[in-house]
Amino acid sequence: MPHKKIVMVQDKKIALLRMTTRNVICWNGPSTTVFSLAHHEVYATGTTGETLERQLGFKIHKLQSGPLGGDQQIGAKIVSNEIDFLIFFWDPLEPQPHDPDVKALLRMAVVWNIPIACNRASADFMISSPLMEGEYNRLVPDYDEYRARKIDLGEFAGQDQPETMESDI
């Protein structure tokens, strides 16, 4: 499958999500890593955004809480090339009440080839990488052929859609 190049500019669009009931946030206390996020455009869901904005001292674009659709908002931004980088902290020892949402979000990040950090060490390594401070050419599969494919409608081919039954309404 051919690929397309998407240019990630110097100031990245970063999504920060946290899915844990523990009172743990991304970074405890000021650090060079945290302050290097300040010039990027940072998005977060729900109370994570509120907490991060207070803790880090710079503007966070706050979306809905995860269970109220915030995870889907982040996923849609990934698909629309409005997110370049995903930092997604979750506790692997806790059950995830909205596990399908978590899997869908991670799937979108992989499909659209954006960097993902799921723990503090990965986030620190990625944020401190020289690639964060300049343009980066991200390669994504060219999905145009997939979008244009012919879909076999089977028994419905050449027919009108079946009428809706009153019981379906």
mmCIF file of the C-alpha atoms, coordinates in Angstrom:
data_MODEL
# 
_entry.id   MODEL 
# 
loop_
_atom_site.group_PDB 
_atom_site.id 
_atom_site.type_symbol 
_atom_site.label_atom_id 
_atom_site.label_alt_id 
_atom_site.label_comp_id 
_atom_site.label_asym_id 
_atom_site.label_entity_id 
_atom_site.label_seq_id 
_atom_site.pdbx_PDB_ins_code 
_atom_site.Cartn_x 
_atom_site.Cartn_y 
_atom_site.Cartn_z 
_atom_site.occupancy 
_atom_site.B_iso_or_equiv 
_atom_site.pdbx_formal_charge 
_atom_site.auth_seq_id 
_atom_site.auth_comp_id 
_atom_site.auth_asym_id 
_atom_site.auth_atom_id 
_atom_site.pdbx_PDB_model_num 
ATOM 1   C CA . MET A 1 1   ? 0.000   0.000   0.000  1.00 0.00 ? 1   MET A CA 1 
ATOM 2   C CA . PRO A 1 2   ? 1.422   3.416   -0.900 1.00 0.00 ? 2   PRO A CA 1 
ATOM 3   C CA . HIS A 1 3   ? 1.953   5.986   1.833  1.00 0.00 ? 3   HIS A CA 1 
ATOM 4   C CA . LYS A 1 4   ? 1.245   9.688   2.256  1.00 0.00 ? 4   LYS A CA 1 
ATOM 5   C CA . LYS A 1 5   ? 3.458   12.106  4.112  1.00 0.00 ? 5   LYS A CA 1 
ATOM 6   C CA . ILE A 1 6   ? 1.898   14.247  6.839  1.00 0.00 ? 6   ILE A CA 1 
ATOM 7   C CA . VAL A 1 7   ? 4.118   17.021  8.131  1.00 0.00 ? 7   VAL A CA 1 
ATOM 8   C CA . MET A 1 8   ? 4.044   17.485  11.884 1.00 0.00 ? 8   MET A CA 1 
ATOM 9   C CA . VAL A 1 9   ? 5.112   21.094  12.516 1.00 0.00 ? 9   VAL A CA 1 
ATOM 10  C CA . GLN A 1 10  ? 7.438   22.208  15.309 1.00 0.00 ? 10  GLN A CA 1 
ATOM 11  C CA . ASP A 1 11  ? 4.603   22.947  17.756 1.00 0.00 ? 11  ASP A CA 1 
ATOM 12  C CA . LYS A 1 12  ? 2.895   19.573  18.065 1.00 0.00 ? 12  LYS A CA 1 
ATOM 13  C CA . LYS A 1 13  ? -0.755  18.918  18.911 1.00 0.00 ? 13  LYS A CA 1 
ATOM 14  C CA . ILE A 1 14  ? -0.602  16.565  21.902 1.00 0.00 ? 14  ILE A CA 1 
ATOM 15  C CA . ALA A 1 15  ? -3.461  14.688  23.577 1.00 0.00 ? 15  ALA A CA 1 
ATOM 16  C CA . LEU A 1 16  ? -3.037  13.750  27.245 1.00 0.00 ? 16  LEU A CA 1 
ATOM 17  C CA . LEU A 1 17  ? -5.395  11.163  28.715 1.00 0.00 ? 17  LEU A CA 1 
ATOM 18  C CA . ARG A 1 18  ? -5.440  9.447   32.061 1.00 0.00 ? 18  ARG A CA 1 
ATOM 19  C CA . MET A 1 19  ? -7.545  6.400   32.860 1.00 0.00 ? 19  MET A CA 1 
ATOM 20  C CA . THR A 1 20  ? -6.938  5.400   36.419 1.00 0.00 ? 20  THR A CA 1 
ATOM 21  C CA . THR A 1 21  ? -8.853  5.799   39.652 1.00 0.00 ? 21  THR A CA 1 
ATOM 22  C CA . ARG A 1 22  ? -5.619  6.269   41.558 1.00 0.00 ? 22  ARG A CA 1 
ATOM 23  C CA . ASN A 1 23  ? -4.842  9.850   42.459 1.00 0.00 ? 23  ASN A CA 1 
ATOM 24  C CA . VAL A 1 24  ? -1.884  9.874   40.090 1.00 0.00 ? 24  VAL A CA 1 
ATOM 25  C CA . ILE A 1 25  ? -1.380  12.457  37.428 1.00 0.00 ? 25  ILE A CA 1 
ATOM 26  C CA . CYS A 1 26  ? 1.126   12.429  34.595 1.00 0.00 ? 26  CYS A CA 1 
ATOM 27  C CA . TRP A 1 27  ? 4.030   14.178  36.271 1.00 0.00 ? 27  TRP A CA 1 
ATOM 28  C CA . ASN A 1 28  ? 4.527   15.048  39.914 1.00 0.00 ? 28  ASN A CA 1 
ATOM 29  C CA . GLY A 1 29  ? 6.224   18.395  40.274 1.00 0.00 ? 29  GLY A CA 1 
ATOM 30  C CA . PRO A 1 30  ? 7.996   20.604  37.775 1.00 0.00 ? 30  PRO A CA 1 
ATOM 31  C CA . SER A 1 31  ? 10.456  19.049  35.376 1.00 0.00 ? 31  SER A CA 1 
ATOM 32  C CA . THR A 1 32  ? 12.192  19.990  32.153 1.00 0.00 ? 32  THR A CA 1 
ATOM 33  C CA . THR A 1 33  ? 10.009  17.452  30.351 1.00 0.00 ? 33  THR A CA 1 
ATOM 34  C CA . VAL A 1 34  ? 6.778   19.024  31.579 1.00 0.00 ? 34  VAL A CA 1 
ATOM 35  C CA . PHE A 1 35  ? 7.857   22.569  30.793 1.00 0.00 ? 35  PHE A CA 1 
ATOM 36  C CA . SER A 1 36  ? 8.862   21.530  27.286 1.00 0.00 ? 36  SER A CA 1 
ATOM 37  C CA . LEU A 1 37  ? 5.151   20.833  26.650 1.00 0.00 ? 37  LEU A CA 1 
ATOM 38  C CA . ALA A 1 38  ? 4.210   24.485  27.233 1.00 0.00 ? 38  ALA A CA 1 
ATOM 39  C CA . HIS A 1 39  ? 4.783   25.656  23.645 1.00 0.00 ? 39  HIS A CA 1 
ATOM 40  C CA . HIS A 1 40  ? 2.810   22.761  22.167 1.00 0.00 ? 40  HIS A CA 1 
ATOM 41  C CA . GLU A 1 41  ? -0.975  22.668  21.791 1.00 0.00 ? 41  GLU A CA 1 
ATOM 42  C CA . VAL A 1 42  ? -2.184  20.295  24.525 1.00 0.00 ? 42  VAL A CA 1 
ATOM 43  C CA . TYR A 1 43  ? -5.606  18.618  24.660 1.00 0.00 ? 43  TYR A CA 1 
ATOM 44  C CA . ALA A 1 44  ? -7.038  16.563  27.522 1.00 0.00 ? 44  ALA A CA 1 
ATOM 45  C CA . THR A 1 45  ? -10.315 14.985  28.536 1.00 0.00 ? 45  THR A CA 1 
ATOM 46  C CA . GLY A 1 46  ? -12.474 15.896  31.520 1.00 0.00 ? 46  GLY A CA 1 
ATOM 47  C CA . THR A 1 47  ? -10.952 16.383  34.928 1.00 0.00 ? 47  THR A CA 1 
ATOM 48  C CA . THR A 1 48  ? -7.523  15.422  33.598 1.00 0.00 ? 48  THR A CA 1 
ATOM 49  C CA . GLY A 1 49  ? -7.496  18.704  31.664 1.00 0.00 ? 49  GLY A CA 1 
ATOM 50  C CA . GLU A 1 50  ? -8.531  20.716  34.708 1.00 0.00 ? 50  GLU A CA 1 
ATOM 51  C CA . THR A 1 51  ? -5.940  19.025  36.904 1.00 0.00 ? 51  THR A CA 1 
ATOM 52  C CA . LEU A 1 52  ? -3.132  19.386  34.352 1.00 0.00 ? 52  LEU A CA 1 
ATOM 53  C CA . GLU A 1 53  ? -3.877  23.050  33.715 1.00 0.00 ? 53  GLU A CA 1 
ATOM 54  C CA . ARG A 1 54  ? -3.641  23.799  37.447 1.00 0.00 ? 54  ARG A CA 1 
ATOM 55  C CA . GLN A 1 55  ? -0.575  21.591  37.931 1.00 0.00 ? 55  GLN A CA 1 
ATOM 56  C CA . LEU A 1 56  ? 1.408   22.635  34.867 1.00 0.00 ? 56  LEU A CA 1 
ATOM 57  C CA . GLY A 1 57  ? 0.409   26.294  34.695 1.00 0.00 ? 57  GLY A CA 1 
ATOM 58  C CA . PHE A 1 58  ? -0.383  26.585  30.983 1.00 0.00 ? 58  PHE A CA 1 
ATOM 59  C CA . LYS A 1 59  ? -3.507  26.412  28.795 1.00 0.00 ? 59  LYS A CA 1 
ATOM 60  C CA . ILE A 1 60  ? -4.970  22.969  28.125 1.00 0.00 ? 60  ILE A CA 1 
ATOM 61  C CA . HIS A 1 61  ? -7.765  22.493  25.565 1.00 0.00 ? 61  HIS A CA 1 
ATOM 62  C CA . LYS A 1 62  ? -10.346 20.616  27.625 1.00 0.00 ? 62  LYS A CA 1 
ATOM 63  C CA . LEU A 1 63  ? -12.727 18.141  25.966 1.00 0.00 ? 63  LEU A CA 1 
ATOM 64  C CA . GLN A 1 64  ? -15.536 16.055  27.415 1.00 0.00 ? 64  GLN A CA 1 
ATOM 65  C CA . SER A 1 65  ? -14.839 13.520  30.138 1.00 0.00 ? 65  SER A CA 1 
ATOM 66  C CA . GLY A 1 66  ? -13.822 10.147  28.661 1.00 0.00 ? 66  GLY A CA 1 
ATOM 67  C CA . PRO A 1 67  ? -17.060 8.283   29.472 1.00 0.00 ? 67  PRO A CA 1 
ATOM 68  C CA . LEU A 1 68  ? -19.072 11.233  28.090 1.00 0.00 ? 68  LEU A CA 1 
ATOM 69  C CA . GLY A 1 69  ? -17.376 11.073  24.701 1.00 0.00 ? 69  GLY A CA 1 
ATOM 70  C CA . GLY A 1 70  ? -13.997 12.692  25.299 1.00 0.00 ? 70  GLY A CA 1 
ATOM 71  C CA . ASP A 1 71  ? -12.143 9.565   24.132 1.00 0.00 ? 71  ASP A CA 1 
ATOM 72  C CA . GLN A 1 72  ? -14.114 9.660   20.876 1.00 0.00 ? 72  GLN A CA 1 
ATOM 73  C CA . GLN A 1 73  ? -13.370 13.370  20.508 1.00 0.00 ? 73  GLN A CA 1 
ATOM 74  C CA . ILE A 1 74  ? -9.648  12.615  20.746 1.00 0.00 ? 74  ILE A CA 1 
ATOM 75  C CA . GLY A 1 75  ? -10.055 9.729   18.255 1.00 0.00 ? 75  GLY A CA 1 
ATOM 76  C CA . ALA A 1 76  ? -11.871 12.017  15.804 1.00 0.00 ? 76  ALA A CA 1 
ATOM 77  C CA . LYS A 1 77  ? -9.090  14.602  16.148 1.00 0.00 ? 77  LYS A CA 1 
ATOM 78  C CA . ILE A 1 78  ? -6.518  11.896  15.354 1.00 0.00 ? 78  ILE A CA 1 
ATOM 79  C CA . VAL A 1 79  ? -8.438  10.899  12.206 1.00 0.00 ? 79  VAL A CA 1 
ATOM 80  C CA . SER A 1 80  ? -8.760  14.579  11.182 1.00 0.00 ? 80  SER A CA 1 
ATOM 81  C CA . ASN A 1 81  ? -5.010  15.161  11.675 1.00 0.00 ? 81  ASN A CA 1 
ATOM 82  C CA . GLU A 1 82  ? -5.681  17.489  14.618 1.00 0.00 ? 82  GLU A CA 1 
ATOM 83  C CA . ILE A 1 83  ? -3.586  15.390  17.045 1.00 0.00 ? 83  ILE A CA 1 
ATOM 84  C CA . ASP A 1 84  ? 0.076   14.530  16.378 1.00 0.00 ? 84  ASP A CA 1 
ATOM 85  C CA . PHE A 1 85  ? 0.986   12.686  19.560 1.00 0.00 ? 85  PHE A CA 1 
ATOM 86  C CA . LEU A 1 86  ? -0.898  10.707  22.215 1.00 0.00 ? 86  LEU A CA 1 
ATOM 87  C CA . ILE A 1 87  ? 0.138   10.395  25.847 1.00 0.00 ? 87  ILE A CA 1 
ATOM 88  C CA . PHE A 1 88  ? -2.264  7.904   27.356 1.00 0.00 ? 88  PHE A CA 1 
ATOM 89  C CA . PHE A 1 89  ? -1.716  6.847   30.959 1.00 0.00 ? 89  PHE A CA 1 
ATOM 90  C CA . TRP A 1 90  ? -3.765  3.893   32.140 1.00 0.00 ? 90  TRP A CA 1 
ATOM 91  C CA . ASP A 1 91  ? -3.396  1.380   34.929 1.00 0.00 ? 91  ASP A CA 1 
ATOM 92  C CA . PRO A 1 92  ? -2.912  -2.151  33.540 1.00 0.00 ? 92  PRO A CA 1 
ATOM 93  C CA . LEU A 1 93  ? -3.801  -3.613  36.947 1.00 0.00 ? 93  LEU A CA 1 
ATOM 94  C CA . GLU A 1 94  ? -7.248  -2.016  37.060 1.00 0.00 ? 94  GLU A CA 1 
ATOM 95  C CA . PRO A 1 95  ? -10.270 -3.051  34.996 1.00 0.00 ? 95  PRO A CA 1 
ATOM 96  C CA . GLN A 1 96  ? -11.101 -0.393  32.424 1.00 0.00 ? 96  GLN A CA 1 
ATOM 97  C CA . PRO A 1 97  ? -14.845 0.350   32.614 1.00 0.00 ? 97  PRO A CA 1 
ATOM 98  C CA . HIS A 1 98  ? -14.875 1.716   29.079 1.00 0.00 ? 98  HIS A CA 1 
ATOM 99  C CA . ASP A 1 99  ? -12.340 -0.727  27.608 1.00 0.00 ? 99  ASP A CA 1 
ATOM 100 C CA . PRO A 1 100 ? -13.891 -0.633  24.094 1.00 0.00 ? 100 PRO A CA 1 
ATOM 101 C CA . ASP A 1 101 ? -13.294 3.138   24.026 1.00 0.00 ? 101 ASP A CA 1 
ATOM 102 C CA . VAL A 1 102 ? -9.676  2.606   25.092 1.00 0.00 ? 102 VAL A CA 1 
ATOM 103 C CA . LYS A 1 103 ? -9.096  0.017   22.359 1.00 0.00 ? 103 LYS A CA 1 
ATOM 104 C CA . ALA A 1 104 ? -10.760 2.203   19.720 1.00 0.00 ? 104 ALA A CA 1 
ATOM 105 C CA . LEU A 1 105 ? -8.563  5.168   20.636 1.00 0.00 ? 105 LEU A CA 1 
ATOM 106 C CA . LEU A 1 106 ? -5.359  3.118   20.541 1.00 0.00 ? 106 LEU A CA 1 
ATOM 107 C CA . ARG A 1 107 ? -6.463  1.603   17.235 1.00 0.00 ? 107 ARG A CA 1 
ATOM 108 C CA . MET A 1 108 ? -6.901  5.076   15.678 1.00 0.00 ? 108 MET A CA 1 
ATOM 109 C CA . ALA A 1 109 ? -3.443  6.086   16.895 1.00 0.00 ? 109 ALA A CA 1 
ATOM 110 C CA . VAL A 1 110 ? -1.932  3.013   15.216 1.00 0.00 ? 110 VAL A CA 1 
ATOM 111 C CA . VAL A 1 111 ? -4.002  3.342   12.007 1.00 0.00 ? 111 VAL A CA 1 
ATOM 112 C CA . TRP A 1 112 ? -2.889  6.971   11.602 1.00 0.00 ? 112 TRP A CA 1 
ATOM 113 C CA . ASN A 1 113 ? 0.687   6.284   12.789 1.00 0.00 ? 113 ASN A CA 1 
ATOM 114 C CA . ILE A 1 114 ? 0.935   8.828   15.591 1.00 0.00 ? 114 ILE A CA 1 
ATOM 115 C CA . PRO A 1 115 ? 3.419   8.336   18.438 1.00 0.00 ? 115 PRO A CA 1 
ATOM 116 C CA . ILE A 1 116 ? 1.862   6.849   21.599 1.00 0.00 ? 116 ILE A CA 1 
ATOM 117 C CA . ALA A 1 117 ? 3.284   6.912   25.117 1.00 0.00 ? 117 ALA A CA 1 
ATOM 118 C CA . CYS A 1 118 ? 1.455   4.765   27.668 1.00 0.00 ? 118 CYS A CA 1 
ATOM 119 C CA . ASN A 1 119 ? 3.770   5.260   30.641 1.00 0.00 ? 119 ASN A CA 1 
ATOM 120 C CA . ARG A 1 120 ? 5.916   7.966   32.190 1.00 0.00 ? 120 ARG A CA 1 
ATOM 121 C CA . ALA A 1 121 ? 9.223   6.598   30.883 1.00 0.00 ? 121 ALA A CA 1 
ATOM 122 C CA . SER A 1 122 ? 7.977   6.472   27.267 1.00 0.00 ? 122 SER A CA 1 
ATOM 123 C CA . ALA A 1 123 ? 6.493   9.952   27.564 1.00 0.00 ? 123 ALA A CA 1 
ATOM 124 C CA . ASP A 1 124 ? 9.750   11.361  28.984 1.00 0.00 ? 124 ASP A CA 1 
ATOM 125 C CA . PHE A 1 125 ? 11.810  9.744   26.202 1.00 0.00 ? 125 PHE A CA 1 
ATOM 126 C CA . MET A 1 126 ? 9.490   10.944  23.435 1.00 0.00 ? 126 MET A CA 1 
ATOM 127 C CA . ILE A 1 127 ? 8.990   14.470  24.740 1.00 0.00 ? 127 ILE A CA 1 
ATOM 128 C CA . SER A 1 128 ? 12.733  14.957  25.226 1.00 0.00 ? 128 SER A CA 1 
ATOM 129 C CA . SER A 1 129 ? 13.489  13.603  21.729 1.00 0.00 ? 129 SER A CA 1 
ATOM 130 C CA . PRO A 1 130 ? 14.973  16.102  19.245 1.00 0.00 ? 130 PRO A CA 1 
ATOM 131 C CA . LEU A 1 131 ? 12.120  15.089  16.888 1.00 0.00 ? 131 LEU A CA 1 
ATOM 132 C CA . MET A 1 132 ? 9.686   16.958  19.159 1.00 0.00 ? 132 MET A CA 1 
ATOM 133 C CA . GLU A 1 133 ? 11.335  20.305  18.479 1.00 0.00 ? 133 GLU A CA 1 
ATOM 134 C CA . GLY A 1 134 ? 11.242  20.366  14.702 1.00 0.00 ? 134 GLY A CA 1 
ATOM 135 C CA . GLU A 1 135 ? 9.188   19.287  11.731 1.00 0.00 ? 135 GLU A CA 1 
ATOM 136 C CA . TYR A 1 136 ? 8.669   15.572  11.291 1.00 0.00 ? 136 TYR A CA 1 
ATOM 137 C CA . ASN A 1 137 ? 7.361   13.751  8.221  1.00 0.00 ? 137 ASN A CA 1 
ATOM 138 C CA . ARG A 1 138 ? 4.921   11.110  9.455  1.00 0.00 ? 138 ARG A CA 1 
ATOM 139 C CA . LEU A 1 139 ? 4.087   8.416   6.928  1.00 0.00 ? 139 LEU A CA 1 
ATOM 140 C CA . VAL A 1 140 ? 0.544   7.045   6.886  1.00 0.00 ? 140 VAL A CA 1 
ATOM 141 C CA . PRO A 1 141 ? -0.931  4.482   4.530  1.00 0.00 ? 141 PRO A CA 1 
ATOM 142 C CA . ASP A 1 142 ? -2.784  6.013   1.592  1.00 0.00 ? 142 ASP A CA 1 
ATOM 143 C CA . TYR A 1 143 ? -6.331  4.893   2.353  1.00 0.00 ? 143 TYR A CA 1 
ATOM 144 C CA . ASP A 1 144 ? -7.799  6.360   -0.868 1.00 0.00 ? 144 ASP A CA 1 
ATOM 145 C CA . GLU A 1 145 ? -7.897  2.926   -2.544 1.00 0.00 ? 145 GLU A CA 1 
ATOM 146 C CA . TYR A 1 146 ? -9.579  1.436   0.526  1.00 0.00 ? 146 TYR A CA 1 
ATOM 147 C CA . ARG A 1 147 ? -12.185 4.218   0.558  1.00 0.00 ? 147 ARG A CA 1 
ATOM 148 C CA . ALA A 1 148 ? -12.910 3.791   -3.176 1.00 0.00 ? 148 ALA A CA 1 
ATOM 149 C CA . ARG A 1 149 ? -13.296 0.012   -3.083 1.00 0.00 ? 149 ARG A CA 1 
ATOM 150 C CA . LYS A 1 150 ? -16.503 -1.586  -4.417 1.00 0.00 ? 150 LYS A CA 1 
ATOM 151 C CA . ILE A 1 151 ? -18.624 -3.119  -1.683 1.00 0.00 ? 151 ILE A CA 1 
ATOM 152 C CA . ASP A 1 152 ? -20.479 -6.331  -2.466 1.00 0.00 ? 152 ASP A CA 1 
ATOM 153 C CA . LEU A 1 153 ? -24.042 -5.791  -1.312 1.00 0.00 ? 153 LEU A CA 1 
ATOM 154 C CA . GLY A 1 154 ? -24.912 -9.461  -1.857 1.00 0.00 ? 154 GLY A CA 1 
ATOM 155 C CA . GLU A 1 155 ? -28.663 -10.019 -1.888 1.00 0.00 ? 155 GLU A CA 1 
ATOM 156 C CA . PHE A 1 156 ? -29.377 -6.276  -1.828 1.00 0.00 ? 156 PHE A CA 1 
ATOM 157 C CA . ALA A 1 157 ? -27.432 -5.556  -5.033 1.00 0.00 ? 157 ALA A CA 1 
ATOM 158 C CA . GLY A 1 158 ? -29.594 -3.626  -7.481 1.00 0.00 ? 158 GLY A CA 1 
ATOM 159 C CA . GLN A 1 159 ? -32.551 -3.532  -5.080 1.00 0.00 ? 159 GLN A CA 1 
ATOM 160 C CA . ASP A 1 160 ? -33.985 -0.757  -3.027 1.00 0.00 ? 160 ASP A CA 1 
ATOM 161 C CA . GLN A 1 161 ? -33.354 -0.981  0.687  1.00 0.00 ? 161 GLN A CA 1 
ATOM 162 C CA . PRO A 1 162 ? -36.043 -2.983  2.499  1.00 0.00 ? 162 PRO A CA 1 
ATOM 163 C CA . GLU A 1 163 ? -38.786 -0.871  4.003  1.00 0.00 ? 163 GLU A CA 1 
ATOM 164 C CA . THR A 1 164 ? -38.598 -0.105  7.691  1.00 0.00 ? 164 THR A CA 1 
ATOM 165 C CA . MET A 1 165 ? -41.092 -2.047  9.723  1.00 0.00 ? 165 MET A CA 1 
ATOM 166 C CA . GLU A 1 166 ? -43.125 -0.197  12.346 1.00 0.00 ? 166 GLU A CA 1 
ATOM 167 C CA . SER A 1 167 ? -41.640 -2.509  14.954 1.00 0.00 ? 167 SER A CA 1 
ATOM 168 C CA . ASP A 1 168 ? -38.161 -1.221  14.001 1.00 0.00 ? 168 ASP A CA 1 
ATOM 169 C CA . ILE A 1 169 ? -39.035 2.334   14.938 1.00 0.00 ? 169 ILE A CA 1 
# 
